[in-house]
């Protein structure tokens, strides 16, 4: 039985090797995606895993909101940052490959008091694209529907708007904020309050080909146990704080 399983895995690997794959990627969101340098934690991770299967990956950068439809219409072989809330069939989604810790960030001088998600409805809020879908029903009902709410695909603009005092709150991943904000001000983290209102968001890769998806899952499990994976996290300063439910 074990020999049959190993043979099946080898055949699966052989069937899915050697192709050049087109990958839909959202716009720049360092340290995960740094488009103008063709690198980033997610890009390097996916390249390494699919490279171990013999594939070359060619990224195509598109607004996050278009990724799911590009996969649906077969315009790409795979797309990053898919969740079960987006319109992609579950059987086309990989295991979790990266987890974001989305937070609300405000300037200390603004003295924004947030104890729960609903408290944001009285403030101007700029979030990442599709946050109204990704962050759950409570956020959608209490925040995403108000007239002071906006979503932007370019997350550097979010951070700039906050640091210039043009918006009360921004909502984004903590690692993205840390990376961008430090380029604006070395003491950025001392100037802001971070509000931990959201649970972790797990992201999956959406695949057009189910055989490739299966091979990817096996290769990803192996890669995440390697020293190379931990070196990659260290190189991009990926912080994964422990989640404590509010």
C-alpha positions in Angstrom: 0.0 0.0 0.0 2.8 2.4 0.9 4.6 1.6 -2.3 1.5 2.4 -4.3 1.2 5.8 -2.5 4.8 6.7 -3.1 4.5 5.7 -6.8 1.3 7.8 -7.0 3.1 10.8 -5.6 6.0 10.4 -8.0 3.6 10.2 -11.0 1.7 13.2 -9.7 5.0 15.1 -9.4 6.0 14.1 -12.9 2.7 15.1 -14.4 2.9 18.6 -13.0 6.6 19.4 -13.5 8.3 21.5 -16.1 5.6 24.1 -16.9 6.0 27.9 -16.9 3.2 29.2 -14.7 1.4 32.5 -14.8 0.7 33.7 -11.2 -1.8 36.5 -10.3 -0.3 38.7 -7.6 -1.8 41.7 -5.9 0.0 45.1 -6.1 3.0 45.9 -4.0 2.6 45.2 -0.3 6.1 44.9 1.3 7.5 42.8 2.8 5.2 40.2 1.3 5.3 41.5 -2.3 7.8 44.0 -3.6 6.7 44.3 -7.3 9.4 46.6 -8.6 12.1 44.3 -7.4 10.3 41.0 -8.3 10.7 39.7 -4.8 9.1 39.6 -1.4 8.3 36.9 1.3 5.3 35.5 -0.6 6.9 35.6 -4.0 10.1 34.0 -2.8 8.1 31.3 -0.9 5.9 30.3 -3.8 8.9 30.4 -6.2 10.8 28.1 -3.9 8.0 25.6 -3.5 7.0 25.4 -7.1 10.7 25.5 -8.1 11.1 22.3 -6.2 8.4 20.8 -8.4 10.3 22.0 -11.5 8.2 25.0 -12.4 9.1 28.6 -13.2 6.7 31.2 -12.0 5.9 34.4 -13.9 4.0 36.9 -11.8 1.3 39.3 -13.2 0.5 42.2 -10.8 -3.2 43.1 -10.6 -5.5 44.8 -8.1 -6.4 42.3 -5.4 -10.1 42.5 -6.4 -9.4 41.0 -9.8 -7.4 38.0 -8.8 -10.4 35.6 -8.2 -12.1 36.5 -11.5 -8.8 35.9 -13.4 -8.6 32.4 -12.0 -12.3 31.8 -12.7 -11.8 32.7 -16.4 -8.5 30.8 -16.7 -6.4 33.8 -17.3 -3.8 32.6 -14.8 -2.6 29.3 -13.5 -2.6 30.3 -9.9 -3.4 33.4 -7.7 -2.2 34.4 -4.3 -4.1 35.7 -1.2 -7.3 33.7 -1.6 -9.6 33.1 1.3 -12.7 30.9 1.6 -14.8 34.1 1.6 -13.8 35.0 -1.9 -15.6 33.5 -5.0 -13.2 30.6 -5.6 -14.4 27.0 -5.2 -12.9 25.3 -2.0 -11.5 22.5 -4.1 -9.3 25.0 -6.0 -7.7 26.3 -2.8 -4.4 25.1 -1.3 -3.6 24.7 2.4 -2.7 27.9 4.2 0.6 29.3 3.0 0.8 32.6 4.9 -1.1 34.2 7.8 -1.7 38.0 8.1 -2.4 39.8 11.4 -4.6 42.6 10.4 -4.8 45.5 12.9 -6.4 48.9 13.2 -3.7 51.6 13.5 -4.2 55.2 14.8 -1.9 58.1 15.8 -1.3 58.4 19.5 -2.1 62.1 19.3 -5.6 61.3 18.0 -6.4 59.4 21.2 -8.7 57.0 19.3 -10.3 54.6 21.7 -11.2 51.2 20.2 -12.5 48.3 22.3 -14.3 46.5 19.6 -14.8 46.6 15.8 -18.0 48.6 16.0 -16.2 51.5 17.7 -14.6 52.3 14.3 -17.9 53.5 12.7 -17.5 57.0 14.1 -14.0 57.5 12.6 -12.6 57.9 9.1 -11.1 54.5 8.1 -9.0 53.5 5.1 -8.5 49.7 4.7 -6.9 47.4 2.2 -8.8 46.3 -0.9 -11.5 43.7 -0.2 -11.2 44.2 3.6 -15.0 44.4 3.7 -15.1 40.8 2.6 -12.0 39.4 4.3 -12.5 40.8 7.8 -15.9 39.3 8.4 -19.5 40.3 8.8 -19.0 42.4 11.9 -16.6 44.6 10.1 -18.7 44.7 7.0 -21.9 45.7 8.9 -20.3 48.3 11.3 -17.5 49.8 9.4 -17.3 49.1 5.7 -20.7 50.5 5.0 -20.2 54.0 6.5 -19.5 57.1 4.5 -16.1 57.7 6.0 -14.8 54.3 4.9 -12.5 53.7 1.9 -10.5 50.8 0.5 -7.2 51.3 -1.4 -5.1 48.8 -3.3 -1.9 50.8 -2.7 -1.2 50.2 1.0 1.7 52.7 1.1 -1.0 55.4 0.5 -2.8 54.1 3.6 0.2 54.5 5.8 1.1 58.0 4.3 -2.5 59.2 4.9 -2.3 58.1 8.5 1.1 59.5 9.3 0.1 62.9 7.7 -3.1 63.0 9.9 -5.5 62.8 6.9 -7.4 59.8 8.2 -8.2 58.6 11.7 -7.6 54.8 11.3 -6.0 52.5 8.8 -6.6 48.7 8.7 -3.8 46.5 7.4 -1.4 43.7 8.3 1.0 44.6 11.0 4.1 43.5 9.0 3.0 45.7 6.1 2.6 48.7 8.4 5.9 48.2 10.1 7.8 47.9 6.8 6.2 50.9 5.1 6.0 53.2 8.2 9.7 52.8 9.1 10.6 54.3 5.7 8.5 57.3 6.6 9.7 57.7 10.1 12.3 55.7 12.1 10.2 56.1 15.3 6.9 55.3 13.6 5.9 52.5 16.0 6.3 55.0 18.9 3.9 57.4 17.2 0.9 55.0 16.8 -1.5 52.9 18.8 -2.0 49.4 17.4 -5.5 48.0 18.1 -5.7 44.2 17.9 -9.3 43.7 17.0 -9.1 41.1 14.3 -8.3 37.3 14.3 -5.5 36.1 12.0 -6.4 35.9 8.3 -5.2 32.7 6.6 -4.4 33.0 2.9 -4.3 30.2 0.4 -3.2 29.8 -3.2 -5.9 29.3 -5.8 -5.0 26.9 -8.6 -6.5 26.2 -12.0 -5.2 22.7 -12.1 -6.1 20.3 -9.2 -3.2 18.0 -9.8 -0.8 20.9 -9.4 -2.6 22.0 -6.3 -2.1 18.6 -4.7 1.6 18.6 -5.6 2.0 22.1 -4.2 0.4 21.1 -0.9 2.9 18.3 -0.4 5.9 20.4 -1.4 4.7 23.3 0.8 4.5 21.1 3.9 8.0 19.9 3.3 9.4 23.3 2.6 7.9 24.8 5.8 9.9 22.3 7.8 13.2 23.4 6.3 15.9 25.8 7.5 15.4 27.7 4.2 11.8 28.6 5.2 12.9 30.0 8.6 15.7 31.9 7.0 13.2 33.5 4.6 11.0 34.6 7.5 14.0 36.2 9.1 15.2 37.9 5.9 11.9 39.7 5.5 11.3 40.3 9.2 8.0 38.5 9.3 6.5 38.9 12.7 3.9 36.4 13.8 2.6 37.5 17.2 0.4 35.1 19.2 -3.3 35.7 18.7 -5.3 36.5 21.8 -9.0 36.8 21.3 -10.3 40.3 22.2 
